[in-house]
Amino acid sequence: MVAGIHHVTGVTANVQKNVDFYMGFLGLRLIKQTGGYEDGAQLHLLYGDHEGRPGSLLTFLVWQDGGAGRAGLGAISEVSLAVPAASLGDWLTRALAAGVPVTGPTRELGEPVLRLRDPDGLGLRLVGVPEEGDGTPLRVHGVTILTGDGDRTAEFVRRFGYRESLREGPFVRLTSGHDMVDVRASSGFVPAMLGGGAIDHVAFRAPDAEAVRQMRLSLKDHPGLTNVHDRKYFLSLYVREPMGTLLEYATDGPGFLIDEEADHLGETLMIPPHDAAHAADLKVMLPQFARPGEPRLPARDLPFVHRFYTPDDPDGLVIVLAHGSGGSEADLMPLAHRIAPRATLLGVRGRSHEEGNARWFRRFGEGVFDQADIRDEAGAFAAFLDGAVKGYGLDRARMTGLGHSNGANFLGAVLQLYPRALPRAILLRGIEALEEPPTSPSTGSRALVVTGEADPHAGRAAALVTGLTGAGVEVTERRIAVGHGLDPADVVAVRDWLAEV
């Protein structure tokens, strides 16, 4: 019977640091990069051995610049990787030299263990095993589950081909013959919280689709059971054990060689089949990264969360993107890429929040804006642009702002308050946010204001034009037969304007 761990999936909030750690420090191979099967705009990275075989796989959902998670009850707290026992001293030396948080070595449940933390804080155990190798991790050795009821959790895990082999203190160890699950009873501990550095689930191996179907039938009355999911590379079923830990049951096949050859695994960004119609947009929205040793942009600590998209053949144009209410730094990237396919895109995230939705400044009610907050955030944004120009070596003369809705309102305020921050800006469905717009001499900056004729806010666009003109901005107006949302007509209007300026 096939048994054991298929893969373990965690969450990272920094894709570049994740790649640097798992490829560069641990020496794992990136065997697949895909858009998420539940959310195509979420990058999913998979690491493993040369052929991406079940049992070797660590995968990560990329929540870029997201919040931190927390280990706790109802989740996996640590992942164990098997390494040759003779290499543990070398790993300790490497971790100390690289500044990786490390403790040990110690002996735990009869095994030599070195504990590490990845850049997100996810807990890893390097477990020494009596096998030969070059020192790199051999496979997933096991996981540790924190639970409020060790016996109930252990009993549920047994159905995936595990048997009890040891009890010590709060631990129940279950083994499959290939790896192990340590169930740690920790009643009264804090519950887990998903986010960067947390582990989402462990998947156990199923021999075939029929085994997945039978498992679903056997769990038909269990709460929290899902339908069978086709993940292209395997079929799987998700279920939560009685104390809340998310488990998956996944087939070995068809495997990761169905769309890439073994020597080229992980080289191509794959988009799930059901998102094929949006593949071009998703490839622009998903965060980019460089493998160890490849050229990359420097990491800069600037006051706004931001993300670059760099095309294969950039022409020097940089478009700075300001999303609408509730958006993200990636929302406008597909539109901007259609407008200027060779432009480098700098998506920025607003710092104000309203009921969990990102915005650029506070408001007191519909159309009533916090004037002090607008001015404070505009000043911070102007400083951010200064830092981006210096830190990333950008040419300010070739920078253009592009904002939609709340982002357009904000960029309009930036142009008026800090007219030298951007030489050009494209304001889609914008209105005047400033109650007392400043007046300035001509600065040479230019703006395109695109108003939707069916936009319920269209009547307020004239005040924006007046405010910009009064601040010395040269304004071009375009009206198109659309509402408040974005439309292909925007692409045409903006392209035409960029050709003129």
C-alpha positions in Angstrom: 0.0 0.0 0.0 1.2 3.5 -0.9 1.4 5.6 2.3 3.3 8.6 3.6 3.5 12.3 3.0 2.9 13.6 -0.5 3.7 17.2 0.2 3.5 19.9 2.8 2.2 23.4 2.0 3.2 26.6 3.8 2.6 30.3 3.3 5.3 32.9 2.5 4.9 36.7 2.5 8.2 37.3 0.5 8.7 35.2 -2.6 12.3 36.3 -3.2 13.4 35.5 0.4 11.6 32.1 0.1 13.4 31.2 -3.1 16.7 32.3 -1.7 16.3 30.2 1.4 14.9 27.0 -0.1 16.9 27.0 -3.3 20.0 28.9 -2.2 20.4 27.8 1.4 18.7 24.4 1.6 19.6 23.5 -1.9 16.2 22.2 -2.9 15.1 22.3 -6.5 12.2 24.5 -7.7 10.2 21.9 -9.7 7.1 23.9 -10.5 5.7 27.4 -10.4 2.0 27.9 -11.0 -0.9 30.2 -10.5 -3.0 29.0 -7.6 -5.8 26.5 -8.4 -8.2 28.2 -6.0 -7.0 31.8 -6.9 -5.1 32.2 -10.1 -3.6 35.5 -9.0 -1.8 33.7 -6.2 1.6 32.3 -7.0 2.4 28.7 -5.9 5.9 27.4 -5.7 6.8 23.7 -5.4 10.2 22.4 -4.3 11.4 18.8 -4.3 13.9 16.4 -5.7 15.1 16.2 -9.3 11.9 14.7 -10.6 9.4 16.2 -8.1 8.5 12.9 -6.5 5.9 12.6 -3.8 7.5 12.6 -0.4 10.1 15.2 -1.4 7.8 18.1 -1.9 7.6 21.4 0.0 5.2 23.9 -1.5 4.4 27.5 -0.7 1.4 29.8 -1.4 2.8 33.3 -2.0 0.8 35.9 0.0 3.2 38.7 -1.1 3.6 41.3 1.6 0.8 39.7 3.5 0.4 39.4 7.3 2.3 37.0 9.5 0.8 33.8 10.6 1.1 31.9 13.8 1.7 28.3 14.9 -0.9 27.0 17.2 -3.6 24.5 17.9 -5.4 23.0 14.9 -2.4 23.1 12.5 1.0 21.8 11.7 3.7 23.6 13.7 6.9 22.2 12.1 8.2 20.3 9.1 11.0 17.8 9.4 13.5 17.2 6.6 15.8 14.1 6.5 19.5 14.8 6.1 22.5 12.5 6.4 23.3 12.5 10.2 27.0 13.2 9.4 26.0 16.5 7.8 24.3 18.1 10.8 27.5 19.8 11.9 28.0 21.3 8.5 24.4 22.6 8.6 25.0 24.2 11.9 28.0 26.0 10.5 26.2 27.0 7.4 23.2 28.4 9.3 25.4 30.5 11.6 27.4 31.8 8.7 24.2 32.7 6.8 22.5 34.3 9.8 19.7 31.7 9.7 18.1 31.3 13.2 19.2 27.9 14.5 19.2 25.9 17.7 20.7 22.5 18.6 21.7 20.0 17.7 19.7 18.1 20.3 18.1 14.6 20.5 14.3 14.5 20.3 12.3 11.3 20.3 15.6 9.4 19.8 16.7 11.4 16.8 19.5 14.0 16.3 17.7 17.3 15.4 18.8 20.8 14.3 16.1 23.4 14.3 15.9 26.3 11.8 13.6 29.1 11.0 13.0 30.2 7.4 12.7 33.9 6.5 9.0 34.0 7.3 9.6 32.2 10.7 8.3 28.8 9.6 9.8 26.1 11.8 12.0 23.4 10.2 13.7 20.4 11.8 16.7 18.9 10.1 16.7 15.3 11.3 19.8 13.2 11.0 19.2 9.8 9.4 21.7 6.9 8.7 21.7 7.5 5.0 24.4 8.7 2.6 24.1 11.8 0.5 25.7 15.1 -0.4 24.2 16.8 2.6 21.2 18.3 1.0 17.7 17.3 2.3 16.8 13.8 1.2 13.0 14.0 1.7 10.3 15.2 4.0 10.9 13.3 7.2 7.6 14.3 9.0 5.4 16.9 10.4 4.3 17.9 13.9 0.6 18.6 14.6 -0.4 20.7 17.6 -3.8 19.6 18.9 -6.1 20.0 21.9 -6.8 16.3 21.9 -3.9 14.1 20.9 -5.8 10.8 20.8 -8.6 12.0 18.6 -6.1 13.6 16.1 -3.9 10.5 16.1 -6.8 8.2 15.5 -7.9 10.2 12.5 -4.4 10.3 11.0 -4.2 6.5 11.2 -6.7 6.2 8.3 -4.0 7.5 5.9 -1.8 4.4 6.5 0.0 5.4 9.7 0.4 3.4 12.9 1.5 4.3 16.4 5.2 3.7 17.1 6.0 5.8 20.2 4.5 7.7 23.1 6.6 10.2 25.0 5.3 13.0 27.1 2.8 15.0 25.1 3.8 13.3 21.8 2.2 10.4 19.9 4.4 9.4 17.0 2.7 7.7 14.0 4.8 6.2 11.2 4.1 5.1 7.7 7.3 3.2 6.9 8.6 6.3 4.9 8.0 9.2 7.3 6.2 10.1 10.5 3.5 12.4 12.0 4.2 13.6 15.5 0.9 14.6 17.3 1.6 16.9 20.2 -1.2 17.4 22.7 -1.1 21.0 23.7 -4.5 21.8 25.3 -4.8 25.4 26.3 -2.3 26.7 23.7 -3.3 29.5 21.3 -5.1 28.6 18.1 -3.1 28.7 14.8 -3.5 31.6 12.4 -2.8 31.3 8.7 -0.3 33.8 7.2 3.4 34.1 6.3 5.4 31.5 8.1 2.4 29.3 8.9 1.7 25.8 7.4 -1.5 25.4 5.6 -1.8 21.6 5.3 -0.1 18.3 4.9 -1.0 16.0 2.0 -0.8 12.2 2.3 -0.2 9.9 -0.6 -3.0 8.0 -2.4 -2.2 5.3 -4.8 -4.8 6.3 -7.4 -8.0 8.1 -8.0 -10.1 5.2 -6.8 -8.4 5.4 -3.4 -9.3 9.1 -3.2 -12.9 8.2 -4.1 -13.1 5.5 -1.5 -11.6 7.9 1.1 -14.3 10.4 0.3 -17.0 7.8 0.7 -15.6 6.7 4.0 -15.7 10.3 5.2 -19.1 11.2 3.7 -20.5 12.0 7.2 -17.5 13.9 8.4 -17.9 17.7 8.7 -15.5 19.8 6.6 -15.1 17.3 3.8 -14.6 18.7 0.3 -15.2 17.4 -3.2 -12.4 15.8 -5.2 -10.2 18.4 -6.8 -8.2 18.0 -10.1 -4.9 19.8 -9.5 -3.6 18.7 -13.0 -0.6 17.1 -11.4 -2.7 15.0 -8.9 -6.2 14.5 -7.8 -6.9 15.3 -4.1 -9.4 15.6 -1.3 -9.3 18.0 1.6 -10.6 17.3 5.1 -10.1 18.7 8.6 -9.3 16.2 11.3 -11.6 16.6 14.4 -9.4 19.2 16.1 -9.1 21.4 13.0 -5.8 20.6 11.2 -6.3 20.6 7.4 -5.2 17.4 5.7 -5.2 16.4 2.0 -5.2 13.0 0.3 -3.4 13.3 -3.1 -2.6 10.8 -5.9 1.0 10.2 -7.0 0.1 10.8 -10.6 0.0 12.0 -13.2 3.0 13.9 -11.7 5.0 17.0 -12.5 6.6 15.7 -15.7 3.4 16.0 -17.8 4.2 19.5 -19.0 8.0 20.0 -18.4 10.9 17.6 -19.0 12.9 16.6 -15.9 15.9 18.8 -16.7 13.6 21.8 -17.1 11.2 21.5 -14.2 10.2 24.8 -12.7 11.5 27.0 -15.5 8.0 28.0 -16.9 5.2 29.7 -15.0 2.2 27.4 -15.5 -1.4 28.8 -15.4 -4.2 26.4 -14.3 -6.3 25.2 -17.3 -9.5 26.8 -16.0 -7.7 30.2 -16.0 -6.2 29.8 -19.5 -8.3 32.7 -20.9 -6.7 35.0 -18.3 -3.2 33.6 -18.6 -1.6 36.8 -20.1 -3.0 39.0 -17.3 -2.1 36.5 -14.5 1.5 36.3 -15.7 1.8 40.0 -15.3 0.1 40.1 -11.9 2.0 37.2 -10.2 5.1 38.4 -8.3 8.4 37.9 -10.0 11.6 36.5 -8.5 15.2 35.7 -9.4 16.8 32.4 -8.8 20.0 32.4 -6.7 22.8 33.9 -8.9 20.5 35.6 -11.3 20.4 39.4 -11.7 17.8 41.1 -9.6 16.5 44.5 -8.4 17.9 45.4 -4.9 15.6 45.1 -2.0 14.6 48.6 -0.7 12.8 49.4 2.5 10.4 52.1 1.3 7.3 53.5 3.1 4.7 51.9 0.7 4.3 48.2 -0.1 5.2 47.9 -3.8 6.0 45.4 -6.5 7.7 45.5 -9.8 6.8 43.8 -13.1 9.7 43.8 -15.5 9.1 42.7 -19.1 11.7 40.7 -21.0 12.7 43.8 -23.1 12.0 46.9 -21.0 12.1 50.2 -22.9 12.8 52.5 -19.9 9.2 53.7 -19.4 8.1 53.2 -15.8 4.4 53.3 -15.0 3.6 53.8 -11.3 0.2 52.2 -10.5 -2.3 53.4 -7.9 -5.2 51.0 -7.4 -8.9 51.8 -6.6 -10.6 51.2 -3.3 -10.2 47.6 -2.1 -7.5 46.9 -4.7 -3.9 45.8 -4.5 -0.6 46.7 -6.0 -1.1 44.2 -8.8 -4.7 45.2 -9.9 -3.7 47.6 -12.7 -0.8 45.7 -14.0 -2.7 43.9 -16.8 -4.2 47.2 -18.0 -0.9 48.9 -17.9 0.8 46.0 -19.7 -1.8 46.2 -22.5 -1.2 49.9 -22.8 2.6 49.7 -22.8 3.9 46.1 -23.2 7.6 47.1 -22.8 7.1 49.3 -19.7 8.3 48.4 -16.3 5.4 48.5 -13.9 5.7 49.7 -10.3 2.5 48.7 -8.4 2.0 50.5 -5.0 -0.4 49.6 -2.2 -2.4 52.4 -0.4 -1.8 52.5 3.3 -5.3 53.6 4.5 -7.8 50.8 5.2 -11.5 50.8 5.5 -13.1 47.6 6.7 -10.1 45.7 5.5 -10.0 47.3 2.1 -6.9 49.2 1.0 -7.4 52.8 0.1 -5.1 55.8 -0.4 -6.6 58.1 2.3 -9.3 58.1 4.9 -12.8 59.3 4.3 -15.5 60.4 6.7 -18.4 59.5 4.4 -19.2 59.1 0.8 -17.3 61.8 -1.0 -16.2 63.5 2.3 -12.4 63.0 2.6 -10.0 63.5 5.4 -8.0 66.5 4.1 -5.1 66.2 6.6 -4.7 62.5 5.7 -4.6 63.2 2.0 -1.8 65.8 2.5 0.1 63.5 4.8 -0.1 60.5 2.5 0.7 62.6 -0.6 3.9 63.8 1.1 4.8 60.2 2.0 4.1 59.1 -1.5 6.3 61.9 -3.0 9.1 60.7 -0.6 8.5 57.1 -1.7 9.0 58.2 -5.4 12.2 59.9 -4.4 13.4 56.7 -2.7 12.4 54.6 -5.6 14.2 56.8 -8.1 17.4 56.6 -6.0 17.1 53.1 -4.7 16.2 51.4 -8.0 18.0 53.7 -10.4 14.8 54.8 -12.2 14.6 57.7 -14.6 12.1 60.1 -13.2 11.7 61.8 -16.6 10.3 58.5 -17.9 7.9 57.9 -15.1 4.1 58.1 -15.5 1.5 57.6 -12.9 -1.7 55.6 -13.6 -4.5 55.6 -11.1 -8.1 54.4 -11.1 -10.9 55.7 -9.0 -9.6 56.3 -5.4 -6.0 55.9 -6.9 -6.8 58.5 -9.5 -8.1 60.9 -6.9 -4.9 60.4 -4.9 -2.6 60.9 -7.8 -4.5 64.0 -8.7 -3.8 65.4 -5.2 -0.1 64.4 -5.5 0.2 66.3 -8.8 -1.3 69.4 -7.2 0.6 69.2 -3.9 3.9 67.9 -5.2 3.9 68.9 -8.9 7.5 67.7 -9.5 6.8 64.2 -8.1 5.6 62.8 -11.4 6.1 64.4 -14.9 2.9 62.7 -16.2 -0.2 61.0 -14.8 -3.2 59.1 -16.2 -6.3 59.6 -14.0 -9.1 57.1 -14.8 -12.5 58.0 -13.3 -10.9 60.5 -10.9 -12.5 63.4 -9.0 -11.1 66.3 -7.0 -10.1 65.1 -3.5 -8.8 68.4 -2.2 -11.2 70.9 -0.7 -8.7 73.7 -1.1 -6.6 73.0 -4.2 -3.3 74.9 -4.3 -2.3 77.2 -7.1 1.2 77.0 -8.6 3.1 78.3 -11.6 3.4 75.9 -14.5 5.8 73.0 -13.8 5.6 71.2 -17.1 3.8 68.2 -15.7 0.9 66.7 -17.8 -2.2 64.7 -17.0 -4.8 62.7 -18.9 -8.2 62.7 -17.2 -10.5 59.9 -18.6 -14.1 60.2 -17.6 -16.8 57.6 -18.2 -19.9 59.2 -19.6 -22.1 56.7 -17.6 -20.0 57.1 -14.4 -22.2 58.3 -11.6 -19.3 60.5 -10.5 -18.7 62.0 -13.9 -20.1 65.4 -12.9 -17.3 65.8 -10.4 -14.5 65.3 -12.9 -14.6 69.0 -14.0 -13.4 70.1 -10.5 -10.4 67.8 -10.8 -9.5 69.4 -14.2 -9.9 72.9 -12.7 -7.7 71.9 -9.7 -5.0 70.4 -11.8 -5.0 73.4 -14.2 -4.8 75.8 -11.3 -1.8 73.9 -10.0 0.0 74.4 -13.3 -0.6 71.0 -14.8 -1.3 70.7 -18.5 -4.5 68.6 -18.7 -6.0 66.6 -21.6 -9.6 65.4 -21.1 -11.1 62.3 -22.7 -14.7 61.1 -22.3 -15.6 57.6 -23.2 -18.9 55.7 -23.3 -18.3 53.6 -20.2 -19.2 53.6 -16.5 -16.9 53.7 -13.5 -15.2 50.5 -14.2 -12.2 49.9 -16.5 -12.8 49.2 -20.2 -10.7 48.4 -23.3 -11.6 51.9 -24.5 -9.2 53.1 -21.7 -6.3 51.3 -23.4 -7.0 53.2 -26.7 -7.4 56.6 -25.0 -4.2 56.2 -22.9 -2.1 54.8 -25.8 -3.1 57.7 -28.0 -2.2 60.2 -25.3 1.2 58.6 -24.5 2.0 58.7 -28.2 1.4 62.5 -28.1 3.5 63.2 -25.0 
